[in-house]
Amino acid sequence: MKKSVVLLLGLAMAASLLAGCGSKPAEAQKNQAAADSTAAGKAEDGGAETEAASGGGLKVALCVTGAVNDMGWCQSAYDGLKLVEQDLGCEVAYTENLDAADMVATFTDYAANGYDVIIGHGFQFGDPALEVGELYPDVKFICIEAEASAANVASYVMKCEETGYLEGMLAASMSQSGKLGFIGPVQGASLVKIMNAYEDGAKEVNPQIEVQTAWTGSFTDTALAKEAATAMIENGVDVLGHCANESGTGALNAATDAGIYATGDSYDQYDLAPKAVLTSAIYNVPQLIKTAVSDIMDGRFEGAVKQLGMAEGIVELAPYHDLESAIPEDVKKLIEDRKAAIISGEFVVPCDTTARN
């Protein structure tokens, strides 16, 4: 059984656009970044930020939809950019808090200013990469969680549904009420598959469990996610999950306030809510980005859609930390056995990208 917590998505979308997606692809930003290429520098414009640092390798730019210090999805990509800078000697730049309406312009701006590799972190960047890629065939575009491919465009899709499934199993095992909640930001295949896998994993443990879900319409608005989570808690939910990027912090805060358990996403989010977070889905985006850029530097780039999961070490569960003692041994064994089956290929987590609410 599943219930959807209904939010006014029109208002949510409007709020998200006002609350941190005001980035503009200002030419001045890129000019400033180029001017500062002999040392780390920053330029700000309407909430967006770029940074450049000198290096002997390629010029690599990263675009993200939220803040690069969100302790989640966007920060994982930023960590990858820093890895490329430090380990591969690349010159790097980034733009954060990008609105979908500005993605094409920002990609174009970076390409026109001589960047060799442009990375879009999220499914939304697939179409912009294809569009701009046609105009700049010598520039390589890397899209994470997109389904776009061309001669100079490659997508890296992480099997995030694998950790979503395990989190759902854990949540159902820890629930006393038989009611779980899960919060997403904006509907897209890469996020829908996590929410659906969470529900599927929960129902493996308890076929009768109720999963309440909500899409807030924002990647960054923590207040919206907390509002949705609070509504679920008031409706009996005692374990919360999310795949809501920065906004998911609001759900974790609601769990802490209510004294219930939660699961994190993208990063080990235990430090954000140590009394609530049982585990987190970790996506090894830094290593993925380093590998993708290394392939370009070494002439191994291939315009294709590549699938990577737990077997490749790109997706994993975070430790239970201080809450390990709260999880029964039989539950931990259940999770470990299913994890081993996923890694070996004995069990394949269904990848359902059709929204169920």
Steps between C-alpha positions, in 0.01 A plus 500: 500500500633844420374848572622817333539810711358769276687828474408800291760428236436821315587698810788266573650549159463875531661492840790294372565747222508784749700318764839444348477424130584851391832419332578683175766399249675836519783553253672702771517192721695299249723795411580545867568128536741513208670808641551323831632178345841549658348461844172386650240767448129551529236711330142531614187596308145464628573200723721317253870454553792399284850408602810450291843367588808454287605158381681326221208290384165566342264784586206336676173668603229363730135607507269408790142586593567573868775612734839330491505484881165321536652189664325301232452469126665822385789484743585151380553640150701794631725256686553326166593830337759568771635148450544572129680821588729343759575163342484577128628858498193638326381858507153494651193719527147450625157658498256413777127560558427468127144542381394275212432807288867600521666164430542543124637852541742393771627203298540729198686757706749243629550348154553842340761581763718205417399232748585151378262305723162611635327288765127524571413336832141377463253361250391853403831564323457233232308702241709817551816293445366362173392844382825679582708198402387535141638855493830408668604156369851529648366542854420188703181499707454270801147461638437317825166316529392605151422281197671717242773382264666627185848506349609751766237433771516221756264423787587314818197345667548373853288211618363704788202269513727237658561700817142628491379141517724420798391816681139400449570157649668659799223757548228235494696287745534790743144633472263436788199673346513330161513844335797640313555833326714593203563847356631592156572838340407528130376191315754351263599144411816505714297598807181307435701176484633562853157569647352193330789278609460621859137394490585166336767425760264588782232269360743211479520522880134586560261468203232691693714800588369846412739734318402865493677705233532863394675702231577849625587656164832637630858380528594766756199601709551327837182654641283326241659163573461550873135593451436184299688286753313651792168423331608140459613473862167637615342225287687226684827465309788393725783461245578755226707474182588756236681560172434873512850647466553805722131525583515155658671658800155626596370144518794396719433794729136399529605146593733632769231727643253212513746248640460254210745329267600608150734406217728740313591535134801575278742560788547347844250734664538367853659824618193696387268302728698260722200404712290411195710377205535121502704492179535691174525414134848606391570570136872502424465793263855630563657180366250488213591854394872433530465184290297681234751784469793256506343313210481825302862588579615152394296491180254238627187716487193325364169673430264256667276443804690306766338321795696471827387361834600317815703239312720777358538674837312810384193447722513386863340530843656713773586348840232492768724706731369544855158363408638155419403373845139602432479267199432133583763252386253310282415822320865580435549149364195538277646817349848351460367187330295702252795733439725202421239363260484835320877524465532142374218549249286233663234763572423785262314796649213604270563837340152647474505857369122539477363738762249327724347819637 
